[in-house]
Amino acid sequence: MRILHIDAGLEIRGGQLQVLILLKALNEQGHQSMLLACENSPLWRKAAGIDIPIHTASLANVCSLSSQVDLVHAHDARGHTLAALASRRPFAVSRRVAFPIRRSIASRWKYGRATRFLAVSQFVAEQLYSAGIATTKVDVVYDSVGEVTATNKWSAKAPAVALASDDPLKGRDFVQLAAARTKIETLFSDDLSCDLQYASMFVYITRSEGLGSAALLAMSMGVPVIASCVGGLKEVFEHDISGLYVKNEPDEIAFAMRRLLSDSDLAANIIRNARARIATRFTTQHMVQGTLQAYSRALAA
């Protein structure tokens, strides 16, 4: 299969990391991919190490290059717009965000142009249904954690780790209050893959979430997760079995943090069950298989 991927993101976030995992896996399975990205963006630079052609994400390139492939896959909002305006082939759209879809005439036209949608969670799929997208046009394809080369050896003496995000939708303020009340050392990390190698827990508090790939990374590395019970995050693990869900309240977050540090058996059970959940739902094999099934349905439409 020949696929033209479009991701115009200027930063390297969860969505761009999933694009890289997908491109590599599709390439290994013999599918031919091209990537349109912002020139010299982090995604562009990282994708340069994968044996696929890379071009600038522009209307002209979508128009000319889409005629050379079987299917176009837009991975972000700008990519969706470019595909809607210029694709000469059927196109699928990945939807990762938790906020509702606009109901404007332009938005209805844009979403009506897509042949198929890949929702990152059932919660995100429900957002599409609420906007009038037919259930028959949507597939739920969960993120993959990719290849994890580092793991955590759990210790109650290790610091708690949380995201170093200034995004107002994230819950850094809640985590700071909870950490102050528990007096538990908490590291706000810019490099989770590094800092989760020595962590007693990952505290992922957010006001809105499509799925939560950071929580998946922590689970795969053997770090117990405390997370907000919101959006697609509610689909990541099972409460009290493979993680701990909390309300976005400092006292409840603080209680969960203390509970993990005071109960090593609970921490060990969560780590074991979380890794099992990753293996049965969030592997690269699962993600690629779901994506290819969505591609086949898009081409058959």
ChimeraX commands (.cxc) that place a marker at each C-alpha (Angstrom):
marker #1 position 0.00,0.00,0.00 radius 0.5
marker #1 position 1.20,3.54,-0.76 radius 0.5
marker #1 position 0.35,6.18,1.86 radius 0.5
marker #1 position 0.96,9.92,2.00 radius 0.5
marker #1 position 1.20,11.05,5.65 radius 0.5
marker #1 position 0.68,14.70,6.63 radius 0.5
marker #1 position 1.66,16.18,10.00 radius 0.5
marker #1 position 2.32,19.93,10.11 radius 0.5
marker #1 position 3.11,20.13,13.83 radius 0.5
marker #1 position 5.90,22.47,14.84 radius 0.5
marker #1 position 6.75,20.53,18.01 radius 0.5
marker #1 position 7.42,16.90,18.82 radius 0.5
marker #1 position 4.52,15.75,20.97 radius 0.5
marker #1 position 2.62,12.53,21.46 radius 0.5
marker #1 position 1.01,12.70,18.03 radius 0.5
marker #1 position 4.30,13.20,16.21 radius 0.5
marker #1 position 5.91,10.33,18.15 radius 0.5
marker #1 position 3.05,8.09,17.03 radius 0.5
marker #1 position 3.64,9.16,13.42 radius 0.5
marker #1 position 7.28,8.09,13.72 radius 0.5
marker #1 position 6.35,4.72,15.24 radius 0.5
marker #1 position 3.78,4.14,12.50 radius 0.5
marker #1 position 6.10,5.15,9.65 radius 0.5
marker #1 position 8.81,2.80,10.85 radius 0.5
marker #1 position 6.41,-0.11,11.35 radius 0.5
marker #1 position 4.70,0.36,7.96 radius 0.5
marker #1 position 8.10,0.53,6.29 radius 0.5
marker #1 position 9.17,-2.72,7.96 radius 0.5
marker #1 position 6.00,-4.41,6.67 radius 0.5
marker #1 position 6.71,-3.39,3.08 radius 0.5
marker #1 position 4.27,-0.50,2.71 radius 0.5
marker #1 position 5.45,2.63,0.91 radius 0.5
marker #1 position 5.07,5.91,2.79 radius 0.5
marker #1 position 5.81,9.55,2.08 radius 0.5
marker #1 position 5.70,12.25,4.75 radius 0.5
marker #1 position 4.70,15.90,4.45 radius 0.5
marker #1 position 5.91,17.94,7.44 radius 0.5
marker #1 position 7.08,21.43,8.32 radius 0.5
marker #1 position 10.59,21.79,6.98 radius 0.5
marker #1 position 13.28,21.38,9.65 radius 0.5
marker #1 position 10.66,20.73,12.36 radius 0.5
marker #1 position 11.53,18.13,15.04 radius 0.5
marker #1 position 9.35,15.60,13.21 radius 0.5
marker #1 position 11.14,16.34,9.92 radius 0.5
marker #1 position 14.55,15.87,11.53 radius 0.5
marker #1 position 13.63,12.66,13.34 radius 0.5
marker #1 position 11.91,11.19,10.27 radius 0.5
marker #1 position 15.04,11.85,8.22 radius 0.5
marker #1 position 16.51,8.70,9.75 radius 0.5
marker #1 position 13.68,6.58,8.34 radius 0.5
marker #1 position 14.03,5.45,4.73 radius 0.5
marker #1 position 11.05,7.39,3.32 radius 0.5
marker #1 position 10.74,10.55,1.19 radius 0.5
marker #1 position 10.00,13.76,3.15 radius 0.5
marker #1 position 8.53,16.93,1.62 radius 0.5
marker #1 position 7.19,20.26,2.88 radius 0.5
marker #1 position 3.56,20.23,4.02 radius 0.5
marker #1 position 1.91,22.52,1.46 radius 0.5
marker #1 position -1.20,22.58,-0.70 radius 0.5
marker #1 position 0.88,22.15,-3.84 radius 0.5
marker #1 position 2.63,19.05,-2.50 radius 0.5
marker #1 position -0.62,17.50,-1.25 radius 0.5
marker #1 position -2.15,18.05,-4.68 radius 0.5
marker #1 position 0.77,16.64,-6.66 radius 0.5
marker #1 position 1.91,13.82,-4.37 radius 0.5
marker #1 position -1.53,12.51,-3.38 radius 0.5
marker #1 position -2.06,11.37,-6.96 radius 0.5
marker #1 position 0.90,9.01,-6.56 radius 0.5
marker #1 position -0.51,7.07,-3.57 radius 0.5
marker #1 position -3.49,4.92,-2.64 radius 0.5
marker #1 position -4.47,6.84,0.48 radius 0.5
marker #1 position -3.68,10.03,2.40 radius 0.5
marker #1 position -3.45,10.01,6.21 radius 0.5
marker #1 position -3.70,13.39,7.98 radius 0.5
marker #1 position -2.33,13.25,11.51 radius 0.5
marker #1 position -3.08,16.76,12.82 radius 0.5
marker #1 position -5.57,19.59,12.35 radius 0.5
marker #1 position -3.56,21.49,9.72 radius 0.5
marker #1 position -2.88,18.26,7.88 radius 0.5
marker #1 position -6.62,17.59,7.89 radius 0.5
marker #1 position -7.23,21.03,6.33 radius 0.5
marker #1 position -4.58,20.47,3.65 radius 0.5
marker #1 position -6.03,17.06,2.78 radius 0.5
marker #1 position -9.58,18.41,2.64 radius 0.5
marker #1 position -8.53,21.18,0.26 radius 0.5
marker #1 position -6.13,19.36,-2.04 radius 0.5
marker #1 position -6.12,15.56,-1.73 radius 0.5
marker #1 position -6.81,13.68,-4.96 radius 0.5
marker #1 position -7.24,10.39,-3.11 radius 0.5
marker #1 position -9.42,9.20,-0.23 radius 0.5
marker #1 position -8.04,10.41,3.07 radius 0.5
marker #1 position -8.20,9.29,6.68 radius 0.5
marker #1 position -7.81,11.59,9.68 radius 0.5
marker #1 position -6.37,10.83,13.10 radius 0.5
marker #1 position -8.27,12.60,15.87 radius 0.5
marker #1 position -6.37,12.81,19.18 radius 0.5
marker #1 position -7.77,15.77,21.08 radius 0.5
marker #1 position -10.55,15.72,23.66 radius 0.5
marker #1 position -12.29,19.02,22.98 radius 0.5
marker #1 position -15.55,19.09,21.00 radius 0.5
marker #1 position -15.61,19.66,17.25 radius 0.5
marker #1 position -16.76,23.05,16.04 radius 0.5
marker #1 position -20.17,23.23,14.39 radius 0.5
marker #1 position -19.38,25.97,11.86 radius 0.5
marker #1 position -20.10,25.55,8.15 radius 0.5
marker #1 position -16.36,25.36,7.41 radius 0.5
marker #1 position -15.83,22.68,10.05 radius 0.5
marker #1 position -18.77,20.59,8.80 radius 0.5
marker #1 position -17.36,20.79,5.26 radius 0.5
marker #1 position -13.86,19.84,6.41 radius 0.5
marker #1 position -15.02,16.83,8.43 radius 0.5
marker #1 position -17.44,15.80,5.71 radius 0.5
marker #1 position -14.57,15.51,3.22 radius 0.5
marker #1 position -12.72,12.81,5.18 radius 0.5
marker #1 position -13.29,9.21,4.18 radius 0.5
marker #1 position -12.44,7.74,7.58 radius 0.5
marker #1 position -11.44,8.76,11.10 radius 0.5
marker #1 position -9.00,7.09,13.49 radius 0.5
marker #1 position -9.96,8.10,17.03 radius 0.5
marker #1 position -7.29,7.69,19.69 radius 0.5
marker #1 position -9.88,6.54,22.25 radius 0.5
marker #1 position -13.53,5.67,22.59 radius 0.5
marker #1 position -14.02,9.03,24.29 radius 0.5
marker #1 position -12.66,10.83,21.21 radius 0.5
marker #1 position -14.84,8.64,18.99 radius 0.5
marker #1 position -17.89,9.79,20.95 radius 0.5
marker #1 position -16.88,13.40,20.25 radius 0.5
marker #1 position -16.94,12.59,16.53 radius 0.5
marker #1 position -20.35,10.94,16.81 radius 0.5
marker #1 position -21.67,14.01,18.67 radius 0.5
marker #1 position -20.55,16.17,15.75 radius 0.5
marker #1 position -22.60,14.09,13.33 radius 0.5
marker #1 position -19.90,11.72,12.04 radius 0.5
marker #1 position -21.41,8.30,11.28 radius 0.5
marker #1 position -20.26,5.50,13.56 radius 0.5
marker #1 position -19.46,3.46,10.43 radius 0.5
marker #1 position -16.73,5.97,9.50 radius 0.5
marker #1 position -14.80,5.80,12.79 radius 0.5
marker #1 position -12.22,3.33,14.10 radius 0.5
marker #1 position -10.73,3.47,17.60 radius 0.5
marker #1 position -6.97,2.96,17.30 radius 0.5
marker #1 position -5.10,3.34,20.57 radius 0.5
marker #1 position -1.58,4.74,20.80 radius 0.5
marker #1 position 1.46,2.49,20.97 radius 0.5
marker #1 position 4.25,2.96,23.50 radius 0.5
marker #1 position 6.74,1.86,20.87 radius 0.5
marker #1 position 10.00,0.22,21.85 radius 0.5
marker #1 position 10.86,0.79,25.51 radius 0.5
marker #1 position 14.55,0.25,26.21 radius 0.5
marker #1 position 14.73,1.60,29.78 radius 0.5
marker #1 position 12.82,0.45,32.85 radius 0.5
marker #1 position 12.32,1.58,36.42 radius 0.5
marker #1 position 13.35,-0.36,39.53 radius 0.5
marker #1 position 10.67,0.77,41.94 radius 0.5
marker #1 position 11.65,2.39,45.20 radius 0.5
marker #1 position 9.55,4.36,47.66 radius 0.5
marker #1 position 12.58,6.60,48.14 radius 0.5
marker #1 position 12.52,7.76,44.51 radius 0.5
marker #1 position 10.77,11.05,43.68 radius 0.5
marker #1 position 7.32,11.33,42.18 radius 0.5
marker #1 position 7.43,12.49,38.56 radius 0.5
marker #1 position 4.93,14.76,36.81 radius 0.5
marker #1 position 4.86,16.64,33.50 radius 0.5
marker #1 position 6.64,20.00,33.34 radius 0.5
marker #1 position 3.83,21.60,31.34 radius 0.5
marker #1 position 2.59,25.19,31.43 radius 0.5
marker #1 position -0.52,24.24,29.45 radius 0.5
marker #1 position -3.47,25.58,31.51 radius 0.5
marker #1 position -5.45,22.45,30.63 radius 0.5
marker #1 position -2.84,20.34,32.39 radius 0.5
marker #1 position -2.98,20.04,36.17 radius 0.5
marker #1 position 0.45,21.12,37.32 radius 0.5
marker #1 position -1.18,23.40,39.90 radius 0.5
marker #1 position -3.04,20.46,41.45 radius 0.5
marker #1 position 0.14,18.35,41.58 radius 0.5
marker #1 position 2.10,21.17,43.23 radius 0.5
marker #1 position -0.54,21.54,45.94 radius 0.5
marker #1 position -0.68,17.78,46.54 radius 0.5
marker #1 position 3.11,17.51,46.71 radius 0.5
marker #1 position 3.28,20.36,49.22 radius 0.5
marker #1 position 0.70,18.68,51.45 radius 0.5
marker #1 position 2.44,15.29,51.36 radius 0.5
marker #1 position 5.99,16.71,51.39 radius 0.5
marker #1 position 6.80,14.07,48.73 radius 0.5
marker #1 position 9.66,15.12,46.48 radius 0.5
marker #1 position 8.17,15.73,43.03 radius 0.5
marker #1 position 10.12,16.25,39.83 radius 0.5
marker #1 position 8.41,18.11,36.99 radius 0.5
marker #1 position 9.99,16.49,33.98 radius 0.5
marker #1 position 10.82,17.68,30.46 radius 0.5
marker #1 position 12.24,14.25,29.60 radius 0.5
marker #1 position 9.97,11.47,30.82 radius 0.5
marker #1 position 11.87,8.63,29.17 radius 0.5
marker #1 position 14.90,9.63,31.27 radius 0.5
marker #1 position 13.29,10.72,34.54 radius 0.5
marker #1 position 10.89,7.78,34.77 radius 0.5
marker #1 position 13.89,5.46,35.15 radius 0.5
marker #1 position 14.04,6.54,38.79 radius 0.5
marker #1 position 10.53,7.33,39.99 radius 0.5
marker #1 position 8.22,6.13,42.74 radius 0.5
marker #1 position 5.16,7.14,40.69 radius 0.5
marker #1 position 3.98,9.16,37.71 radius 0.5
marker #1 position 1.32,11.70,38.63 radius 0.5
marker #1 position -0.58,12.63,35.46 radius 0.5
marker #1 position -3.18,15.26,36.29 radius 0.5
marker #1 position -5.02,17.02,33.48 radius 0.5
marker #1 position -8.29,18.81,32.85 radius 0.5
marker #1 position -8.65,17.36,29.34 radius 0.5
marker #1 position -7.11,14.35,27.61 radius 0.5
marker #1 position -7.71,12.38,24.42 radius 0.5
marker #1 position -5.87,9.32,25.73 radius 0.5
marker #1 position -2.60,9.93,27.60 radius 0.5
marker #1 position 0.48,8.51,25.90 radius 0.5
marker #1 position 2.67,9.73,28.79 radius 0.5
marker #1 position 0.74,7.45,31.16 radius 0.5
marker #1 position 1.27,4.54,28.75 radius 0.5
marker #1 position 5.01,5.21,28.72 radius 0.5
marker #1 position 5.17,5.18,32.52 radius 0.5
marker #1 position 3.18,1.95,32.71 radius 0.5
marker #1 position 5.45,0.25,30.20 radius 0.5
marker #1 position 8.54,1.34,32.16 radius 0.5
marker #1 position 7.26,-0.10,35.43 radius 0.5
marker #1 position 6.18,3.14,37.11 radius 0.5
marker #1 position 2.79,3.13,38.89 radius 0.5
marker #1 position 0.48,5.85,37.56 radius 0.5
marker #1 position -1.89,8.18,39.38 radius 0.5
marker #1 position -4.10,9.91,36.80 radius 0.5
marker #1 position -7.13,12.14,36.44 radius 0.5
marker #1 position -10.35,10.29,35.73 radius 0.5
marker #1 position -11.13,12.38,32.64 radius 0.5
marker #1 position -11.61,11.89,28.89 radius 0.5
marker #1 position -9.75,9.07,27.20 radius 0.5
marker #1 position -7.48,8.64,30.23 radius 0.5
marker #1 position -10.30,6.60,31.76 radius 0.5
marker #1 position -9.56,3.90,29.13 radius 0.5
marker #1 position -5.85,3.55,29.90 radius 0.5
marker #1 position -5.98,1.35,33.01 radius 0.5
marker #1 position -8.29,-0.21,35.59 radius 0.5
marker #1 position -8.60,1.60,38.90 radius 0.5
marker #1 position -6.88,-0.10,41.84 radius 0.5
marker #1 position -5.63,-2.85,39.51 radius 0.5
marker #1 position -3.27,-1.29,36.96 radius 0.5
marker #1 position -3.29,2.31,38.20 radius 0.5
marker #1 position -5.04,4.80,40.49 radius 0.5
marker #1 position -7.63,7.28,39.23 radius 0.5
marker #1 position -8.32,10.47,41.17 radius 0.5
marker #1 position -10.50,13.53,40.94 radius 0.5
marker #1 position -8.73,16.79,40.18 radius 0.5
marker #1 position -8.61,17.69,43.86 radius 0.5
marker #1 position -5.30,18.19,45.74 radius 0.5
marker #1 position -6.45,16.22,48.81 radius 0.5
marker #1 position -7.46,13.18,46.75 radius 0.5
marker #1 position -4.23,13.30,44.74 radius 0.5
marker #1 position -2.22,13.60,47.96 radius 0.5
marker #1 position -4.02,10.60,49.48 radius 0.5
marker #1 position -3.23,8.46,46.42 radius 0.5
marker #1 position 0.44,9.51,46.52 radius 0.5
marker #1 position 0.75,8.56,50.21 radius 0.5
marker #1 position -1.06,5.30,49.58 radius 0.5
marker #1 position 1.40,4.19,46.92 radius 0.5
marker #1 position 4.45,4.97,49.04 radius 0.5
marker #1 position 3.05,3.24,52.11 radius 0.5
marker #1 position 1.95,0.03,50.37 radius 0.5
marker #1 position 4.72,-1.69,48.43 radius 0.5
marker #1 position 2.44,-4.64,47.61 radius 0.5
marker #1 position -0.05,-2.29,45.97 radius 0.5
marker #1 position 2.73,-0.67,43.95 radius 0.5
marker #1 position 4.09,-4.07,42.85 radius 0.5
marker #1 position 0.63,-5.29,41.79 radius 0.5
marker #1 position -0.08,-2.10,39.83 radius 0.5
marker #1 position 3.29,-2.34,38.04 radius 0.5
marker #1 position 2.71,-5.98,37.07 radius 0.5
marker #1 position -0.89,-5.47,35.94 radius 0.5
marker #1 position -0.05,-2.27,34.05 radius 0.5
marker #1 position 2.61,-4.01,32.00 radius 0.5
marker #1 position 0.14,-6.80,31.20 radius 0.5
marker #1 position -2.42,-4.22,30.07 radius 0.5
marker #1 position 0.12,-2.56,27.80 radius 0.5
marker #1 position 0.94,-5.95,26.25 radius 0.5
marker #1 position -2.71,-6.73,25.50 radius 0.5
marker #1 position -3.85,-3.34,24.21 radius 0.5
marker #1 position -1.17,-0.73,23.52 radius 0.5
marker #1 position 1.64,-2.36,21.52 radius 0.5
marker #1 position 2.92,-1.23,18.13 radius 0.5
marker #1 position 1.42,-4.39,16.65 radius 0.5
marker #1 position -2.04,-3.41,17.93 radius 0.5
marker #1 position -1.68,0.15,16.61 radius 0.5
marker #1 position -0.42,-0.86,13.18 radius 0.5
marker #1 position -3.03,-3.59,12.76 radius 0.5
marker #1 position -5.83,-1.17,13.69 radius 0.5
marker #1 position -4.44,1.47,11.33 radius 0.5
marker #1 position -4.18,-0.91,8.39 radius 0.5
marker #1 position -7.75,-2.09,8.98 radius 0.5
marker #1 position -8.88,1.54,8.92 radius 0.5
marker #1 position -6.96,2.07,5.67 radius 0.5
marker #1 position -8.66,-0.93,4.06 radius 0.5
marker #1 position -12.09,0.35,5.10 radius 0.5
marker #1 position -11.28,3.81,3.74 radius 0.5
marker #1 position -10.26,2.37,0.36 radius 0.5
marker #1 position -13.38,0.18,0.25 radius 0.5
marker #1 position -15.73,3.10,0.93 radius 0.5
marker link #1:1,2 radius 0.2
marker link #1:2,3 radius 0.2
marker link #1:3,4 radius 0.2
marker link #1:4,5 radius 0.2
marker link #1:5,6 radius 0.2
marker link #1:6,7 radius 0.2
marker link #1:7,8 radius 0.2
marker link #1:8,9 radius 0.2
marker link #1:9,10 radius 0.2
marker link #1:10,11 radius 0.2
marker link #1:11,12 radius 0.2
marker link #1:12,13 radius 0.2
marker link #1:13,14 radius 0.2
marker link #1:14,15 radius 0.2
marker link #1:15,16 radius 0.2
marker link #1:16,17 radius 0.2
marker link #1:17,18 radius 0.2
marker link #1:18,19 radius 0.2
marker link #1:19,20 radius 0.2
marker link #1:20,21 radius 0.2
marker link #1:21,22 radius 0.2
marker link #1:22,23 radius 0.2
marker link #1:23,24 radius 0.2
marker link #1:24,25 radius 0.2
marker link #1:25,26 radius 0.2
marker link #1:26,27 radius 0.2
marker link #1:27,28 radius 0.2
marker link #1:28,29 radius 0.2
marker link #1:29,30 radius 0.2
marker link #1:30,31 radius 0.2
marker link #1:31,32 radius 0.2
marker link #1:32,33 radius 0.2
marker link #1:33,34 radius 0.2
marker link #1:34,35 radius 0.2
marker link #1:35,36 radius 0.2
marker link #1:36,37 radius 0.2
marker link #1:37,38 radius 0.2
marker link #1:38,39 radius 0.2
marker link #1:39,40 radius 0.2
marker link #1:40,41 radius 0.2
marker link #1:41,42 radius 0.2
marker link #1:42,43 radius 0.2
marker link #1:43,44 radius 0.2
marker link #1:44,45 radius 0.2
marker link #1:45,46 radius 0.2
marker link #1:46,47 radius 0.2
marker link #1:47,48 radius 0.2
marker link #1:48,49 radius 0.2
marker link #1:49,50 radius 0.2
marker link #1:50,51 radius 0.2
marker link #1:51,52 radius 0.2
marker link #1:52,53 radius 0.2
marker link #1:53,54 radius 0.2
marker link #1:54,55 radius 0.2
marker link #1:55,56 radius 0.2
marker link #1:56,57 radius 0.2
marker link #1:57,58 radius 0.2
marker link #1:58,59 radius 0.2
marker link #1:59,60 radius 0.2
marker link #1:60,61 radius 0.2
marker link #1:61,62 radius 0.2
marker link #1:62,63 radius 0.2
marker link #1:63,64 radius 0.2
marker link #1:64,65 radius 0.2
marker link #1:65,66 radius 0.2
marker link #1:66,67 radius 0.2
marker link #1:67,68 radius 0.2
marker link #1:68,69 radius 0.2
marker link #1:69,70 radius 0.2
marker link #1:70,71 radius 0.2
marker link #1:71,72 radius 0.2
marker link #1:72,73 radius 0.2
marker link #1:73,74 radius 0.2
marker link #1:74,75 radius 0.2
marker link #1:75,76 radius 0.2
marker link #1:76,77 radius 0.2
marker link #1:77,78 radius 0.2
marker link #1:78,79 radius 0.2
marker link #1:79,80 radius 0.2
marker link #1:80,81 radius 0.2
marker link #1:81,82 radius 0.2
marker link #1:82,83 radius 0.2
marker link #1:83,84 radius 0.2
marker link #1:84,85 radius 0.2
marker link #1:85,86 radius 0.2
marker link #1:86,87 radius 0.2
marker link #1:87,88 radius 0.2
marker link #1:88,89 radius 0.2
marker link #1:89,90 radius 0.2
marker link #1:90,91 radius 0.2
marker link #1:91,92 radius 0.2
marker link #1:92,93 radius 0.2
marker link #1:93,94 radius 0.2
marker link #1:94,95 radius 0.2
marker link #1:95,96 radius 0.2
marker link #1:96,97 radius 0.2
marker link #1:97,98 radius 0.2
marker link #1:98,99 radius 0.2
marker link #1:99,100 radius 0.2
marker link #1:100,101 radius 0.2
marker link #1:101,102 radius 0.2
marker link #1:102,103 radius 0.2
marker link #1:103,104 radius 0.2
marker link #1:104,105 radius 0.2
marker link #1:105,106 radius 0.2
marker link #1:106,107 radius 0.2
marker link #1:107,108 radius 0.2
marker link #1:108,109 radius 0.2
marker link #1:109,110 radius 0.2
marker link #1:110,111 radius 0.2
marker link #1:111,112 radius 0.2
marker link #1:112,113 radius 0.2
marker link #1:113,114 radius 0.2
marker link #1:114,115 radius 0.2
marker link #1:115,116 radius 0.2
marker link #1:116,117 radius 0.2
marker link #1:117,118 radius 0.2
marker link #1:118,119 radius 0.2
marker link #1:119,120 radius 0.2
marker link #1:120,121 radius 0.2
marker link #1:121,122 radius 0.2
marker link #1:122,123 radius 0.2
marker link #1:123,124 radius 0.2
marker link #1:124,125 radius 0.2
marker link #1:125,126 radius 0.2
marker link #1:126,127 radius 0.2
marker link #1:127,128 radius 0.2
marker link #1:128,129 radius 0.2
marker link #1:129,130 radius 0.2
marker link #1:130,131 radius 0.2
marker link #1:131,132 radius 0.2
marker link #1:132,133 radius 0.2
marker link #1:133,134 radius 0.2
marker link #1:134,135 radius 0.2
marker link #1:135,136 radius 0.2
marker link #1:136,137 radius 0.2
marker link #1:137,138 radius 0.2
marker link #1:138,139 radius 0.2
marker link #1:139,140 radius 0.2
marker link #1:140,141 radius 0.2
marker link #1:141,142 radius 0.2
marker link #1:142,143 radius 0.2
marker link #1:143,144 radius 0.2
marker link #1:144,145 radius 0.2
marker link #1:145,146 radius 0.2
marker link #1:146,147 radius 0.2
marker link #1:147,148 radius 0.2
marker link #1:148,149 radius 0.2
marker link #1:149,150 radius 0.2
marker link #1:150,151 radius 0.2
marker link #1:151,152 radius 0.2
marker link #1:152,153 radius 0.2
marker link #1:153,154 radius 0.2
marker link #1:154,155 radius 0.2
marker link #1:155,156 radius 0.2
marker link #1:156,157 radius 0.2
marker link #1:157,158 radius 0.2
marker link #1:158,159 radius 0.2
marker link #1:159,160 radius 0.2
marker link #1:160,161 radius 0.2
marker link #1:161,162 radius 0.2
marker link #1:162,163 radius 0.2
marker link #1:163,164 radius 0.2
marker link #1:164,165 radius 0.2
marker link #1:165,166 radius 0.2
marker link #1:166,167 radius 0.2
marker link #1:167,168 radius 0.2
marker link #1:168,169 radius 0.2
marker link #1:169,170 radius 0.2
marker link #1:170,171 radius 0.2
marker link #1:171,172 radius 0.2
marker link #1:172,173 radius 0.2
marker link #1:173,174 radius 0.2
marker link #1:174,175 radius 0.2
marker link #1:175,176 radius 0.2
marker link #1:176,177 radius 0.2
marker link #1:177,178 radius 0.2
marker link #1:178,179 radius 0.2
marker link #1:179,180 radius 0.2
marker link #1:180,181 radius 0.2
marker link #1:181,182 radius 0.2
marker link #1:182,183 radius 0.2
marker link #1:183,184 radius 0.2
marker link #1:184,185 radius 0.2
marker link #1:185,186 radius 0.2
marker link #1:186,187 radius 0.2
marker link #1:187,188 radius 0.2
marker link #1:188,189 radius 0.2
marker link #1:189,190 radius 0.2
marker link #1:190,191 radius 0.2
marker link #1:191,192 radius 0.2
marker link #1:192,193 radius 0.2
marker link #1:193,194 radius 0.2
marker link #1:194,195 radius 0.2
marker link #1:195,196 radius 0.2
marker link #1:196,197 radius 0.2
marker link #1:197,198 radius 0.2
marker link #1:198,199 radius 0.2
marker link #1:199,200 radius 0.2
marker link #1:200,201 radius 0.2
marker link #1:201,202 radius 0.2
marker link #1:202,203 radius 0.2
marker link #1:203,204 radius 0.2
marker link #1:204,205 radius 0.2
marker link #1:205,206 radius 0.2
marker link #1:206,207 radius 0.2
marker link #1:207,208 radius 0.2
marker link #1:208,209 radius 0.2
marker link #1:209,210 radius 0.2
marker link #1:210,211 radius 0.2
marker link #1:211,212 radius 0.2
marker link #1:212,213 radius 0.2
marker link #1:213,214 radius 0.2
marker link #1:214,215 radius 0.2
marker link #1:215,216 radius 0.2
marker link #1:216,217 radius 0.2
marker link #1:217,218 radius 0.2
marker link #1:218,219 radius 0.2
marker link #1:219,220 radius 0.2
marker link #1:220,221 radius 0.2
marker link #1:221,222 radius 0.2
marker link #1:222,223 radius 0.2
marker link #1:223,224 radius 0.2
marker link #1:224,225 radius 0.2
marker link #1:225,226 radius 0.2
marker link #1:226,227 radius 0.2
marker link #1:227,228 radius 0.2
marker link #1:228,229 radius 0.2
marker link #1:229,230 radius 0.2
marker link #1:230,231 radius 0.2
marker link #1:231,232 radius 0.2
marker link #1:232,233 radius 0.2
marker link #1:233,234 radius 0.2
marker link #1:234,235 radius 0.2
marker link #1:235,236 radius 0.2
marker link #1:236,237 radius 0.2
marker link #1:237,238 radius 0.2
marker link #1:238,239 radius 0.2
marker link #1:239,240 radius 0.2
marker link #1:240,241 radius 0.2
marker link #1:241,242 radius 0.2
marker link #1:242,243 radius 0.2
marker link #1:243,244 radius 0.2
marker link #1:244,245 radius 0.2
marker link #1:245,246 radius 0.2
marker link #1:246,247 radius 0.2
marker link #1:247,248 radius 0.2
marker link #1:248,249 radius 0.2
marker link #1:249,250 radius 0.2
marker link #1:250,251 radius 0.2
marker link #1:251,252 radius 0.2
marker link #1:252,253 radius 0.2
marker link #1:253,254 radius 0.2
marker link #1:254,255 radius 0.2
marker link #1:255,256 radius 0.2
marker link #1:256,257 radius 0.2
marker link #1:257,258 radius 0.2
marker link #1:258,259 radius 0.2
marker link #1:259,260 radius 0.2
marker link #1:260,261 radius 0.2
marker link #1:261,262 radius 0.2
marker link #1:262,263 radius 0.2
marker link #1:263,264 radius 0.2
marker link #1:264,265 radius 0.2
marker link #1:265,266 radius 0.2
marker link #1:266,267 radius 0.2
marker link #1:267,268 radius 0.2
marker link #1:268,269 radius 0.2
marker link #1:269,270 radius 0.2
marker link #1:270,271 radius 0.2
marker link #1:271,272 radius 0.2
marker link #1:272,273 radius 0.2
marker link #1:273,274 radius 0.2
marker link #1:274,275 radius 0.2
marker link #1:275,276 radius 0.2
marker link #1:276,277 radius 0.2
marker link #1:277,278 radius 0.2
marker link #1:278,279 radius 0.2
marker link #1:279,280 radius 0.2
marker link #1:280,281 radius 0.2
marker link #1:281,282 radius 0.2
marker link #1:282,283 radius 0.2
marker link #1:283,284 radius 0.2
marker link #1:284,285 radius 0.2
marker link #1:285,286 radius 0.2
marker link #1:286,287 radius 0.2
marker link #1:287,288 radius 0.2
marker link #1:288,289 radius 0.2
marker link #1:289,290 radius 0.2
marker link #1:290,291 radius 0.2
marker link #1:291,292 radius 0.2
marker link #1:292,293 radius 0.2
marker link #1:293,294 radius 0.2
marker link #1:294,295 radius 0.2
marker link #1:295,296 radius 0.2
marker link #1:296,297 radius 0.2
marker link #1:297,298 radius 0.2
marker link #1:298,299 radius 0.2
marker link #1:299,300 radius 0.2
marker link #1:300,301 radius 0.2
view
